[in-house]
């Protein structure tokens, strides 16, 4: 789970053309009207909390319903992300001194303050963009940040533009839901998202990729250990974790020694890394080895 309020520099990742085009059209990190944060002051109209009419700042009802279903065991991660597709969220922006002026008495005063997005650094070093389902949750997390309301899809675009691979909903609250990279990209494209561990097309693709490895008798995709999240009250929720989200079970023939298994797994990973579908739909994975049934 993200733990520090500092920007970082994750390894460069080639963005799919549809994401790059969406970013170009959206103008990068911007408010709900598409106006960039850079160069804006905290005065006048720029200081408005958001541009949504009649918004009371409370959490989206659809999102709350989806999260409640997930926690009760009747919902799913996909259901939560689907609810986010039409939800308004708040992203935090803070004032950063852009120019300093000296007064007649030799004192320094703020002459201009720019607006900047707040990012987090996850435990694995990746950058995450925090977003909040309510203005109150954002204020409790960072009292000095300005909540700016945007649709979650635009927040996802801003995350991509900031080099963030994760969108983190309500950090520090009773329940934090992490939107991993494939789901964030799906939100940005306004496409339906299917978790990698439930993706039949991905399973078929990985099966085809393993056809050149005779020792592999079968492949199964399951939820990884990182799918689950722990709420503030200690309960384990079957979704919203930071990953790894995919467990690939390899059913292998008998007779392979340790060196042979290592070579096989390395070859498969190299094959998968060249697969476009795998790159788009898998955030992180773990591999489990089992003996093929007789």
N, C-alpha and C positions, 0 to 999 in steps of 0.2 A: 504494500500500500504506500502511496506517496507520503513522504515524511518531511520534506524540506521545501521552503518557499523560495527556491532559487532557480533561475534559468540554467539550462545546460546545453550541451551540443551532442545529440545522439548521432550515430553514424548516418551518413547521407543515404537516403533511400530514393530510388527513382519513382516518381509519382506516375500512376496511370494517367493516360491522356485526358480521361473524363474528369479526374480530380484537378489536374492542372488547369483545364479549361474552366471548371467551376470556380476555382480560386481567382483566375484572371477576371472573370465576370463579376465576382463578388468584391473585388478590390482588397483581398486579404483580410487581416484582422479589422473588423469594422463593427459598427453598431447595427441596430435593427433596421436602420434606414440605409445601410450600406456606406456610411461615412467612416473613413479611417480614423483610428484613435490618434495617430501621430500628428503632432502640431496643434492639438486642441488644448484649450485652457479649461480650468475648472469654473470659469465665470459664465454668467448669462445662460443662454440656451444650452451650452455644452455641459452645464452642471445638472441638467435634468436627470432624474433617476432612470427613466426609460421612455420609450415612445409608444407604448401600448395603452390605448384608451381604456379607462375604467378597470384598470388592473389593480387588484387589492394586494398583490404581492404574495399571495398564498400559493402553495404547491398545486400543480395541475392535477385535477381529480383523476384523470385517466392513468397518469403515472402512479399515483398513490394506490389505485386499485390494482394495477399490475404488480407493484411491489408487494402488496398485501397477499396477493395470490401466490407469488413466488415464495414468500416466507411461510405460507400455510401448506406448501407442497402441491398446490393445484395449478400453479403458474409456471412460467419458464423465463429464462434469460431472453429468449426471442420475443416473448410477450412484453417484457419491460422495454426493450429497444423499440418495438413497434409502437408502444405508447409514447415514447420520446419523439417519434417522428412528427407528431402534431403538438408537442408540448412546448410551452414557453419556459425558458430557464433564465437564470441570472448569472452573468459572468462578472468577476471582480476586476475593476480597474483602479489603479492608484496613481496619485500625482507624482511625477518625477521632475525635479528641477532641471529646466532646459537652459535657463539663462539667469544670471545673478547680477544685480545692480548694487552699486555702492552709494549710500546716502551721504548727505552733507556732513554727517558726523563720523564718517569713516566706517559705518556699520554696513553689513551686507544684508540685502533683502531679496526675496524672490521677485524676479521680474516677469518670468513666464514659467508655467508648470505644464508639462505635457502629460497626456494620459497614457498609461502603459498597462498591458495585460499582465496578470499575475500567473506564473507557471509554477509547477511543482517538479521535484526530482523524485522519481520512484526508487524503490529499494534496489532495482536492477540497473539503475543509472539512466533509464529512459525519462523523457520529459512528458509531463501530463498537464493538461489544462483543466483547472477546477471549474465546475459549474454547479449552481445551486438551484434547487427546485423552489425555494422561497427566499424572499428578501431577508426574512428574519434569520434563516440559516446562514446566509452569507454574512450578515452583520455580526452574528455570534462568533463566526470563524475569524473575521477580519473587520473589526469595527471601523477602521479608517478607509476601507475600500468602498468605492461607489458601485452599487449594483446596476448593471445595464441589462435590460431584458432583451433577449433574442430568442428566436426559435432554435431548438436543439440542433437542427440541420446547419444553421449558420455558425453555431458554436463549434460544431464538428469541423466546418471549413476553417474556422479560426485556429483550431487545434492543429490541423495539417499545415497551415501557413506558419505557425510558430515552431514547426518541427516536432510537435508533440505527437506521440503515438497512442496516448491514452486520454480519454475524457473521463474525469472523475466527478461523479455526482455526489454532492453533499459530504465532502470530507469533514471529519470531526463531528458529524451528526450521529444520531442513533443507528443509522444504517447508511453505509457508503457503497454505492454501486459503481464499479469500474466498467466503462465501455471500452473494450479492447480495440486495437487498430482496425481489424476487418469490419467490426460493427460501426466504428466511427466513420470509416470510409463509406459504408452503406448509408449512414445517416446523411453524410455530406452529399451523396449522389441522390438521396431521397429514394433509395431502393430498399426492398425487403431484405432483411438479413437472416440467414440461416447459420446457426453455430456450426463450426467445423466438425464437431463430433456427431452432428445429425445430418451432415451434408452427403447425400447419396452420390451426387456427381463427383465430389471430391474423393470419396471412397473408391469409386470406379477408376478415377484418374490415377490414384496411388496404386491401385491394383495393376493397372496397365504398366505403370512405371516399374513395378517389381517383376514384370514378366521376364526380364533378362537375368534374373537371379533364381536359378532352379532350386536353390535350397529353401526359398520362401514358398511355403505351401498355402499360405493364406494371410490376409490382413484384416484387422478389425479396428474400427475407430470408436473410442469411448471418451467420455468426459475426463479431462485431466484433473490432477489433484488441486490445481489452482482455480478451478471453476467456482468452488464454494467460497463464501465470504463469512466472516464472523462479525455479527452485529455488536453494538456497544454493550448489550446485556449478556453477551457470551453465547447467544444462540447461533448455530451454524445455519447459514442460508444457502440453498443449493443453486447459487448463481451470484454474479456480481464480483467475483474474485479477479485478481490481477493476472492470473495465469501461473503455470502453463495450462492452457485450456483444452489441449488435445492430447490424448494418449493413443499412440499407435501400437497395437499389439501385433507382433510378428510371430506367426506360427512356422517354426523351422523344422526341417528334417533332422533326424538323428545323425550323429557322426561328426559334427563340426567341433573343432577345438576352439580354444579362446581366441587364438589369432585369426582363425577363419571367421568367427562371429564378428570380431572387430572389423575385419576387412569388409564383410558383408554390410554391416550397418553403415560404415563410412561411405561405401559405394551407393547405398540407397539414399542417404542424406544428400550426397552430391547430385544424384539424379533428381530428387525432389526439389533441390534448390534451383534447378534450371526450369522448373515447371511454373508457368505463369499463373495457373489456377491456384497452385499451392501457395505461391507468394502473396496472392491477393486474399486468400481465405483463411490462412493459418497464421496466428499471431505467435504462438510458442507451443512447443510440444515436448513430450517425454515418450521414450520408447520402452516397451516391455516385451521381453522374449519368452515364448512358450513353445513347448514341444508340440509338433503337429500331431493331431489324433490319428491313431492307426486306422 
